[in-house]
Amino acid sequence: MAEKKLFAAIDVGSFEISMKIFEIGAKGPKQLDHVRHRLALGSDSYNTRKISYEHMEELFRILKEFGQIMKGYNVTEYRAYGTSAFREAENTSLLLDQILNRSGIKLTVLSNSEQRFLDYKAIASNGERFQKGINGGAAIVDIGGGSIQISLFDKGQLAATQSLKLGVLRINERLRKMQPKITQLEEVLDEMIGSQLRVFKKMYMKDRTIERIILMDDYLSPVIMRQTKKDDDISLEDFLAVCGKFREMGKEEMADLLETPEENVNLLRISAAIIKRIMPEINAKLLWVPRAALCDGIVYEYLEEKKLGPAMRDFEQDIISSARALSKRYMGSRKRGEALEYLAISIFDGMSGIHGMNERHRLLLRLATILHDCGKFINMTNVGDCSYGIIMNTEIIGLSHTEREMLAYIVKFNHDDFEYYDELSAHTRFDENSYMIIAKLTAILRIANALDKSQKQKVKELKVSMHDDRLVLLLETGDDLLFEQERFSARADFFKEIFGLKPQIKRV
């Protein structure tokens, strides 16, 4: 890459507004500046579901200043994201319009799974240190203002992720009303979070071994970083010793000793109490604090999309791994899912010249094959609706809310009658483009599902070719396909309606 360019990443968080300026060159991003401003937007939205006029006026001013700083650096591109404070506000659309008009900054609100995925990418940017951290079994504990995200890694792969509404600002607001003494804090927090952690452990831990916690937060992490050299782990015993000191200190003394603003002390204590509760609960003996923040994830997302440098990690495989873990939880057959995935993706790839879809849509199709009948776990006769409910109420890290809803409908319509645009748009926010993607992927999934309707994996190999107005599926099989042909014929008309091609089966 001949020229260096300047890029800005802006995080409008629940407690702080942050901007990092990066110089992007041949060796990757180099941080030039980091500007931060404390603004507790979350204290408004978590309590009243609205962000106050006073806080919005201050936000406009801060973002204007950020714009001037970007101009001074000759920044050519930026991305600005809002997180849970905006997700939980009732008037988000109005606020975003005002922010653009008053500050000139276009702000996009991240879904929880999108935000946590960017945090995960920021941690993964630590390269070999990150890989070492997850190989022995690890849990990323991402503590935000409104919630905590716990992501489990098993054998180096993302196995499960779950959001708990136990963020530090949310808890702090509850504590402010209760006004416990310092000596009561840990007991009160244990009562607040203990029951949710026990449920999480019962549902997701089972026989998994978790060697270390990887902590991502804005309050405790800087303190731990000063306690460790380089990227060393800290043991549970050493961490508990640090927490023991916190119990004896007043707010002012603690702020001075830890070199942190006094208004951060309560939030730091809450973060420490959360980690102190989680580590023994999941039998983790080590704690690692990577040098990473959401802004780092934003720049790495930008580099990925622009294909500037080698990929850090196959993040798509992490999304697939978490979907497979979800399927397993609902008693899905991995063998059946893999067979369906092979058939559906073979058809998708064979039509690449005409279907007008991209790699992201291919990923949605893969996920749909993995989760195609997860609803059977709940009700064998209402699979479509039950599958839709499972997917919509499950965190699939890396997917936006819209993508997750598209996935849920693709799986639903594999079993139920398809809803055309007028009907579907009456109760969703899909635009016509999203609707067409749902229709196309549903059509592909339906005929792929028909080719393995007996669930005996009769098709050993599939080749796809197009002839005028026909899509010919050349099947290599030594089995009788009478049942599959009957189901295929029943679904061929919908495929033809969507693509204008009549699908046909031919045996090699």
N, C-alpha and C positions, 0 to 999 in steps of 0.2 A: 504494500500500500504506500504510494508515493507521498501523499499529503496527510498531515495530521489534522484532525477536526476536533472541535470543542463540543461537548455534550453535557447537558445538565439533567440531573435526576432530582425530582422534588417529591418529598413525602409529607403530606398533610395528615399528620397522625392525631391521635386522641389527646395527647398531652404536649406535643411538640411539633413544630414545623421545621423541616430540615431540607437543605439543598446541598448536593455535592456537584462540583464542576470537575469533569474528567477531560483529559486530553487523550484522544484515541489514536494510537499509532500502530506500527507493525508489531510491537510487542504487547499489544493489548491496552487496557485503560490505565491511565496514571492520574491519581487524584491530585487536583491542583488546589482545591478550596473546599471547605465544609462550613456552612453557615447554619446556625440553629437559633430557634426562638421558641420559648415556652408559651404555649397557649392551650389551655385545657378545654378544648371543644367537647371532649367526651363527657365532661361533668354536666354539660347542658343536655346532650342528646340521650344519655343513659337515664336521666331523671325526668325530663319533660318531653322527650322525642322531638325537640326542636333545638336549633342553635341560636343563641340570643343575638339580638341586634348589636350589642356591644362587642361581642366576640367576632361577629362577622365584619364589623368595621375595622377591627384590629387585623383580621385576616386579610382584608383587602389591602391594607397598608403594608403588611409584611410581604405579600406576593408582589406588590408594585416594586418594593425594594429588591426583591429577588430578580424581577425583570430588569432592573437597572444594573444589577451585578452581572447578569447574563450578557447584557449589552456591552458592559465594560470588558468582558472576556471575549467578545465576538463569538458567543455560542451560536452554533448554526441549527442545532436541534435540541429539544428537551422533551421530557415526559413528566407530567405531574399527576400524582395519584392521591386520592383520598381513601381513608380506611373506615374503621367501624363507626366512628363518630358520624360520618355521613350515611353509612348504611342504615343506621338506626334512626336517623332523623326522618320525620314525616314529610318535610318540605324540601327534599334533596334536589329535585329538578329545578325548583325556583332558585335555590342557592347556587347551583352550578351556573345558571344563566347570569346571575348577578356577579359571580366571581369573574366570568369571562368579560362582561361588560365593564366592570369597575377596575379590574387589575390587568386585563389583557392575557391572563393565563387560562388555558383550557385545562380544566381538571376532570379527570376520569375517576369514577368510584370503583374500586376493586371489590369483587365478591370476596368472601372469607377465603375460599379455596384458592383464588387467584393471588390474594395477598400472601397467604402462607406458602404458595409455590414460589413466589419471588423471594421470600425469606429463605426458603430451602435452596434456591439457586445461589443466593448470596453466601450461604454456608458452604455449598459445594464448590464455590470458586476458590476455596482453600486447597483444592487439588488432592495431592497424595495424603495430606493430613486428614482431610475429610474421609477419604476412602479407608484409611486406617481406623478412623473413629467409628465407622459403621460396620466394619467386617466382623467384629466380635459380638455384634448385637448392640443396638443403640436405640435411644429414644430422643428425638428432637423435641424439646419443650420450649415452645414459642409463646412467651407471655406478652400479651398485648394489653391495651387499656380496657377492652371490652370482653376479651375471651382468652383462653389458653388453647393452643393446638398441640396435641401430643401425636407425634408420628413415629411409628415403630419400624425399625429396620431389622430384617432377619436375613442372615447370610449375604449381606451387602445390598439387599433389595428392599424397597419400600413395601411393607406388608400391610399396614393399616394406619389410618389417621382419623382423629376424632377431635371435634371442637367442644370445649366446655365453657359455659358462660361464667367464667371466674377471673376475668381480667382485673388488673390491679386498680384501675380507676373505678370500676364497678364495685369492687370489694371495698375500696376506700370510702366511697359514698355511703355504703351500708355501715361501715365502722364509724363514720362521722356521726351518724344518727345514734349509734349504740354507745359511743364514747367509752370503750374498754380501757383499763389501765394497761401499761406496757407489759406487766406480768401476766395479764389475761389474754394478750393478743394471740399467742400461739394456740391456746386452747380454743378461743373463739374461731380462729381460722380453721383449725382442725375440724370443728363442727360444721363449718361452712362447706369445706371442700372434701372432707373425708368420705362422705357417702358416695359422691360422684366418682371419686378415685377408686373406691372399692368396686363399683359397678363396672368401670372401665377395665380394671384388672381382671374381673371375672369374665368379661366378654372378649377381651382382646389378648390378654397375656398368655393364659393357658400354660403350655410347656415351653414358652419362649424364654431364652436367656438374654437378659439385658445387662451388658457390662458397664455402659456409661450413659450418662445424660449429657446431651449437647444443648446448652442453654442459649436462647436468643431472647434478650430483653433490653430495655433502655436504662435500667436502674441498678440492678445487681451486677450485671456483666462488667461495667467499668471498674467496679470495686474488685471483682475476682481477677480481672486482667492485671491490676496492680499488685495482686498477691502472688501471681505466678510469673515465671520467666518464659519468654517466647510463647510457644503454644502447648505448654505442659498441662497435663491433667492435674486436678486437685482431688485428693482422696475424700471419701465421705467423712472420715474422722477429722481431717483438717477443716472441712467445710463446717461441720458441726461446732468445731472450736471457734470459728469466726462468728457463727450465729450466736454462740454463748456470750460473746463480748457485746453483741448488739442489745441483749436483754438488759444489760446493766447501764446503758448509756442514755442520757437525755438527747433530745432532738438536736440541740445546738452543738453539744459535744460530739455527737456522731457525725454531724455535717462537717465539722472542722477536721476530725480525724480522717474521715474518708474522702475529703476534698470533693464534696458533692453539695449542691445547693440544698438549703434547709427544706425547701418545699418538696424535694425528692425523697426525704428520709422515710416518710410513711410508706411511700410506694416501694422503696428499697426493702423495707422490713417485710412488706407483704410478699414481694418476690422471693425473699430469702425463706420465709415461712412455707411458701408453696413448694419450693425445691426441697426443703428439709422434710416435708411431708411425702413428696413423691419418691425420692431416692430409696428410702427403705421399703416403701410400698411395693416397688418393682425390683427390689434387690440389686439396684445399681450401686457399684462401689466407687465409681469415678465420675468426675464432672469436668467437662471441657467447655470453655467459652471461646468460640471462634471470633475473630475480628471481622464482623460482618454486620450489615444493617440493610434495611429495605432498599435504600438508595443504591447499594451495591448490586442487589438483585435486579433493579431496574436497568442499570447499565449493561449487565450481562444478558438480559432479555433483548435489549437493543442490538448488542453484538451478534446474538444468535439470529435474529430476524434479518439483519443486514449481511449475515454470513461473513463477518469480519473476524477471522481467526478460527482455529479448530474448536470443536464442541468440547465443553468441559465434561459432559456426561450425557448418556442417553436418557434424557428426562422422559421421553415418551414411554420407554420401557418401565419407568417407575409408575406411570399412570396405568399401564397394562397390568403390572404386578399387583397394584392395589385393587383393580377391578377383579382380578382372579381371586384375591383373598376374599373379596366381598361375595363372589359366586360360591366359594367354598363354604363361607359362613351360612349361606342359604341352601346348602346341600346340592349345588350345581355339579354336573359331571364335567370334569376337566377334559376327558377324552372326547365327549360330545361337543364341548365348546371349541376345542382345537379343530375338529373335523368341520364344524360349521364355519369357523374362521377361514380355513383353507378354501372352502367353496365360495364364500362370499367375496373374499379378497381376490380370488382368481377371476371372478366375474367383474369386479370393480376395475381391476388392472387391465383386463381384456377389453374394456369399454373406454379406456382412458382418453381416447381420441374424440369421443362424442358426448360424454356425460357432463363435462364442464365443472367437475369437482376437483378439490385440491387434497393435499396430504392431511390436512386437519380433518376433512370429511372422511378420509380413509380411516383415520384413527377412531372417529365416532362409530364407523361401521365395525371395526374390530371390537370395540367396547360392547356394541350391541350384540355381537355373536357370543361374547363371554357371558353377558347378563341376560340372554334372550328369554330365559324361563325362570328367573330367580323368584318370581311370584308364586311358583308352585309350592314353595315352602309354606306359604300362608293358606292358599286355597287352590285346589287343583282345577276348579271349574271357572275361576275368575282370574286367570293368570295375567291377562293384560293389565287390568286395573291394579292388581297387587304388585306387579313388577314396576309399574309406574310409581306407585307409592314408595316402594323401597328405594328406587333410584333418586327420587326427588327429596327423600329424607335422609340421604346418605352423602357424606362429604367425599367427593372424588377430587382429590387435590390436583390442581392443574387445569381443571375445566372451569369455565365461567358459568354463571347461573344459566345463561341462555343455552350454552352447549349442553349442560346437564339436563335441561328441560327438553331440548331436541332429542337427546339420547333416550330419555324416558318415553317420549312419544313414539320413537322408532320401535322400541321394544313393545310398547303397548299395541301399536298397529300391526305388529307381526302376528298378534293373536286376535285382535278385535277389528271391527269394521273401520275403515279409514275415514277420517273426517276431512272434508274438502275445505278450501280456504275460508269461505264465508262462515262456516260453522266453527272452525278452529279459531279463527281470529276474534270470534265473539267472546272468548274466555282466555285468550293468551295475548302476548304482545309481539308475536312473530310477524316480521315483515314478509313480503312475498318471496324474497330470496331464501330466507330460512325455511319457509314452508316448502319450497321446491326441493331443498336439500333433504328435508324429512321425507318427502314423497319418494324421491329417488332412492334413498338408502333403504326405506321400507320395502320398495319393490325388489331391490336386490336381495335383501335379507329374506323376504318371503320365498323367492324361488330357490335360494340356497338352502333354506330350511326344508323345503319340499324334497330336495335331493337326498336328504338324510332323515326323512320323516320317521323311518323305522328305528332310528338311532343305532343302527348296526354298522355304520361307516362302510357302506357297500362301495362307494365311489373311491377308487384307489388313486386316480389321477383325472384332472379336469383341464381341458384346453378350450379356449374361447375363440370363436371367429365370427365375423360379420359378413353377411351376404345380402346386399340390397336392403330389404326390410326385415331381415331375419337375424336373430342372434343365435348362433349354433353352439351348443354345449356338447363337446365331444367327451364322452365318459369312458374311462377304462374300468371295467368291473367284470367280475365273473359270477355275480349274483343276479337273481331275478329282481327286476325293478318295477313290478306291476303296481305295488302300493305307492311307490315314489312317483310313478308316471301319472297316477290318478290325482295325487295332491298337486303335482306340477301343473297339470292341465287346469286345475281349479284356480291357480294363482297366475297363470300366464296372461290372462286378460288384463289384470291390473298393471302388470309390467308393460304390456303393449300400450296401455293408455298413457302411462307416464313417459315412456321413451320413444314411442312410435315404432318399436321393433317387436316382432313376434319371437319369443324364445322357443327353441326347439331342442329336444334331446336326441343325440345320436350316439350310438355305442361304437367304440373303436373296434 
